């Protein structure tokens, strides 16, 4: 089977499961991962006969995609903030929108060096590691309740040569070191149980629910714990950055204000959705 023939086959199969744009993007990724072909290579080698091993692997991957398995888990990696990160079903798949957290922290640092940063619920380590690589000589710590996730984060830190201290801890019970941090950042669980029906199948069936969902009765469960922790752990003038459920931006701001933060702000992502709340600990 030629390159063009197998690409046509998997494109048709994926088009039955995904919209055209998403299916085309998946085809490009599968071809690059399996054949190591760029789009230019595809044009130049369309008539090349492919080994049956490669053909069968591409068919197998296509069936897994049509079954809803995320392509990032199939290949075991994804890109975040210009770096490649290992991901497994023990970690959330980093989203491009979350890169805004890293960008805002770096921008607000204005080149300051030696900042002490804590990432709460680090998962794959994408936020903590990206900050360790982007800031000037920071001291970055990351915590997560999942030992499996922390192992993935450790491997990512080693692969990217980023200095990050990784600790297993539950933010609901963690005890802070008073006035020890300059920045607290978190992308905690924030999707209400009642929102499950609105979620895409590949997320609902494959990504870790403990990193996604909170009870309807207490949608700000983790934000409250983080606010209490950060209010004690941050130095006066220290900053907090939180990815949020777009339904609860103002409520999150009020929560932070109740715990001694000021200059609270809801920031929209590139799609116009409320994505981040940031604030400063009062002096």
C-alpha positions as CSV (number, residue, x, y, z in Angstrom):
1,X,0.0,0.0,0.0
2,X,1.4,3.4,-0.9
3,X,1.6,6.4,1.4
4,X,-1.3,8.1,-0.4
5,X,-3.4,5.1,-0.2
6,X,-3.0,4.5,3.6
7,X,-3.4,8.2,4.3
8,X,-6.7,8.2,2.3
9,X,-7.9,5.2,4.2
10,X,-7.2,6.6,7.7
11,X,-8.5,10.0,6.7
12,X,-11.8,8.5,5.6
13,X,-12.0,6.4,8.8
14,X,-11.3,9.4,11.1
15,X,-13.7,11.7,9.1
16,X,-16.5,9.4,10.3
17,X,-15.6,10.0,13.9
18,X,-14.4,13.6,14.0
19,X,-15.0,16.9,12.2
20,X,-12.9,17.4,9.1
21,X,-10.4,19.8,10.7
22,X,-9.7,17.6,13.7
23,X,-9.5,14.5,11.5
24,X,-6.9,16.2,9.2
25,X,-4.8,17.2,12.2
26,X,-4.9,13.7,13.6
27,X,-3.8,12.3,10.2
28,X,-0.8,14.6,10.1
29,X,0.2,13.6,13.6
30,X,-0.2,9.8,12.9
31,X,1.9,10.1,9.7
32,X,4.6,12.1,11.4
33,X,4.8,9.7,14.4
34,X,4.6,6.4,12.5
35,X,6.4,7.2,9.3
36,X,8.4,10.3,10.4
37,X,7.0,12.1,7.4
38,X,6.5,15.9,7.3
39,X,3.8,17.3,5.1
40,X,6.4,17.9,2.5
41,X,7.6,14.3,2.7
42,X,4.0,13.2,2.1
43,X,3.9,15.2,-1.1
44,X,7.2,13.8,-2.3
45,X,6.7,10.2,-1.2
46,X,3.0,9.7,-2.0
47,X,3.8,6.7,-4.3
48,X,6.2,5.0,-2.0
49,X,5.1,1.5,-0.9
50,X,4.9,1.3,2.9
51,X,5.9,-1.7,4.9
52,X,2.9,-3.7,6.1
53,X,4.1,-3.2,9.7
54,X,3.7,0.5,9.4
55,X,0.3,0.2,7.7
56,X,-1.1,-2.0,10.4
57,X,0.2,0.2,13.1
58,X,-1.5,3.2,11.5
59,X,-4.8,1.3,11.2
60,X,-4.5,0.2,14.9
61,X,-3.9,3.8,16.0
62,X,-6.9,5.0,13.9
63,X,-9.2,2.5,15.5
64,X,-8.0,3.6,19.0
65,X,-8.7,7.2,18.0
66,X,-12.2,6.3,16.7
67,X,-12.8,4.6,20.1
68,X,-12.2,8.0,21.7
69,X,-8.7,7.5,23.1
70,X,-6.8,10.8,23.1
71,X,-4.0,10.9,20.6
72,X,-1.6,12.3,23.3
73,X,-2.1,9.2,25.4
74,X,-1.6,6.9,22.3
75,X,1.8,8.4,21.6
76,X,2.6,9.3,25.2
77,X,3.5,12.9,24.8
78,X,2.3,16.4,23.9
79,X,3.7,19.9,23.5
80,X,3.2,22.6,26.1
81,X,4.8,26.1,26.1
82,X,7.3,25.0,23.5
83,X,8.4,21.8,25.3
84,X,7.6,18.2,24.8
85,X,6.0,16.5,27.9
86,X,5.3,12.9,28.6
87,X,1.7,12.2,29.5
88,X,-0.1,9.1,30.7
89,X,-3.7,8.4,31.8
90,X,-2.4,9.3,35.3
91,X,-2.1,12.9,34.2
92,X,-4.3,15.5,32.6
93,X,-3.4,16.4,29.0
94,X,-2.0,19.9,29.1
95,X,-4.2,22.4,27.2
96,X,-2.9,25.3,25.1
97,X,-5.1,27.6,27.2
98,X,-3.2,26.8,30.3
99,X,0.0,28.2,28.8
100,X,-1.5,31.6,29.6
101,X,-0.8,30.9,33.3
102,X,2.9,30.5,32.5
103,X,3.0,33.6,30.3
104,X,1.3,35.8,32.9
105,X,3.6,34.7,35.7
106,X,6.7,35.3,33.6
107,X,5.4,38.7,32.4
108,X,4.4,39.8,35.9
109,X,7.9,38.8,37.2
110,X,9.5,41.6,35.1
111,X,12.7,39.7,35.0
112,X,13.0,39.2,38.8
113,X,15.3,36.4,39.9
114,X,15.2,33.9,42.6
115,X,11.4,33.7,42.9
116,X,10.0,30.9,45.1
117,X,7.1,29.3,43.2
118,X,4.7,26.6,44.2
119,X,2.5,24.7,41.6
120,X,-0.4,22.9,43.3
121,X,-1.7,19.8,41.6
122,X,1.1,19.6,39.1
123,X,0.1,16.5,37.1
124,X,2.6,16.1,34.3
125,X,4.6,19.0,35.7
126,X,4.0,21.2,32.7
127,X,3.4,24.4,34.5
128,X,6.1,24.0,37.1
129,X,8.7,22.8,34.6
130,X,7.8,25.6,32.1
131,X,8.2,28.2,34.9
132,X,11.5,26.6,36.0
133,X,12.8,27.0,32.4
134,X,11.3,30.5,31.7
135,X,12.0,32.4,35.0
136,X,15.4,33.6,36.1
137,X,16.9,31.1,38.6
138,X,13.6,30.3,40.4
139,X,13.1,27.9,43.2
140,X,10.1,25.9,42.0
141,X,8.2,23.3,44.0
142,X,5.3,21.2,42.8
143,X,2.9,19.1,44.7
144,X,0.3,16.5,43.7
145,X,-1.8,14.0,45.5
146,X,-1.0,11.3,42.9
147,X,2.2,9.4,43.2
148,X,1.8,8.2,39.6
149,X,1.5,11.8,38.3
150,X,4.5,12.8,40.3
151,X,6.6,10.0,38.6
152,X,5.6,11.4,35.2
153,X,6.5,14.9,36.3
154,X,9.9,13.7,37.6
155,X,10.6,12.1,34.2
156,X,9.6,15.3,32.4
157,X,11.8,17.4,34.7
158,X,14.8,15.1,34.1
159,X,14.2,15.1,30.3
160,X,14.0,18.8,30.1
161,X,16.8,19.4,32.6
162,X,14.5,21.6,34.8
163,X,15.1,21.9,38.5
164,X,11.8,21.3,40.3
165,X,11.2,19.9,43.8
166,X,8.4,17.4,43.6
167,X,6.4,16.4,46.7
168,X,3.3,14.2,47.3
169,X,0.8,16.2,49.2
170,X,-2.9,16.9,49.4
171,X,-3.7,20.6,49.4
172,X,-6.8,20.0,51.4
173,X,-4.6,19.0,54.4
174,X,-1.2,20.6,53.5
175,X,0.4,22.9,56.1
176,X,2.2,26.0,54.6
177,X,5.5,27.5,55.6
178,X,4.5,31.1,56.5
179,X,5.5,33.9,54.1
180,X,7.9,31.7,52.2
181,X,6.6,32.0,48.6
182,X,6.5,34.6,45.9
183,X,4.1,32.9,43.6
184,X,1.4,30.2,44.0
185,X,-0.1,28.7,40.8
186,X,-2.7,26.0,40.3
187,X,-4.9,24.4,37.7
188,X,-7.1,22.4,40.2
189,X,-10.1,20.2,39.6
190,X,-13.0,22.6,38.8
191,X,-15.5,20.8,36.6
192,X,-18.8,20.2,38.4
193,X,-20.2,16.7,38.4
194,X,-23.3,18.1,36.7
195,X,-21.2,19.3,33.7
196,X,-20.1,15.7,32.8
197,X,-22.8,15.4,30.2
198,X,-21.4,18.4,28.3
199,X,-17.9,16.9,28.1
200,X,-16.2,15.3,25.2
201,X,-16.1,11.5,25.3
202,X,-12.3,11.2,25.0
203,X,-11.9,13.4,28.1
204,X,-14.6,11.8,30.1
205,X,-13.6,8.2,29.4
206,X,-9.8,8.6,29.6
207,X,-8.5,11.5,31.7
208,X,-8.2,11.1,35.5
209,X,-11.5,12.2,37.1
210,X,-9.7,13.1,40.4
211,X,-8.0,15.9,38.4
212,X,-11.2,17.1,36.7
213,X,-14.3,17.0,39.0
214,X,-15.6,18.6,42.1
215,X,-19.0,18.2,43.8
216,X,-21.9,20.4,42.6
217,X,-22.4,21.3,46.3
218,X,-19.0,22.8,46.6
219,X,-17.5,23.9,43.2
220,X,-14.9,26.1,44.9
221,X,-13.6,23.3,47.2
222,X,-10.0,23.4,46.0
223,X,-9.9,27.1,45.5
224,X,-10.9,27.7,49.1
225,X,-8.1,25.3,50.3
226,X,-5.6,27.0,48.0
227,X,-6.7,30.5,49.1
228,X,-6.2,29.6,52.8
229,X,-2.9,28.0,52.1
230,X,-1.6,30.8,49.9
231,X,-2.8,33.5,52.3
232,X,-0.3,32.1,54.8
233,X,2.4,30.9,52.5
234,X,2.8,33.9,50.3
235,X,5.0,36.8,51.2
236,X,3.2,40.2,51.4
237,X,2.9,41.3,47.7
238,X,3.1,37.7,46.6
239,X,0.9,36.6,43.7
240,X,-1.6,33.8,43.1
241,X,-2.7,32.5,39.7
242,X,-5.6,30.1,39.3
243,X,-7.1,28.4,36.2
244,X,-10.9,28.5,36.8
245,X,-14.3,27.2,35.8
246,X,-15.5,30.1,33.6
247,X,-18.8,30.0,35.5
248,X,-17.2,31.0,38.8
249,X,-14.8,33.8,38.0
250,X,-16.4,36.5,40.2
251,X,-17.0,34.0,43.0
252,X,-13.3,33.0,42.9
253,X,-12.3,36.6,43.1
254,X,-14.6,37.2,46.1
255,X,-13.1,34.1,47.8
256,X,-9.6,35.4,47.4
257,X,-10.6,38.9,48.7
258,X,-12.1,37.2,51.8
259,X,-8.7,35.7,52.5
260,X,-6.6,38.8,52.2
261,X,-6.0,39.3,48.5
262,X,-6.4,42.4,46.5
263,X,-6.3,43.5,42.8
264,X,-8.2,40.4,41.9
265,X,-8.7,40.1,38.1
266,X,-10.5,37.6,35.8
267,X,-8.5,37.1,32.6
268,X,-10.0,35.7,29.4
269,X,-8.3,33.2,27.2
270,X,-7.8,33.4,23.4
271,X,-11.3,32.2,22.9
272,X,-12.9,34.9,25.1
273,X,-13.7,32.5,28.0
274,X,-12.9,33.5,31.6
275,X,-9.9,31.3,32.2
276,X,-7.7,32.7,35.0
277,X,-8.0,34.6,38.2
278,X,-5.0,36.4,39.5
279,X,-4.5,38.4,42.7
280,X,-1.9,39.9,45.0
281,X,-1.6,39.3,48.8
282,X,-2.1,42.5,50.7
283,X,1.0,44.1,52.1
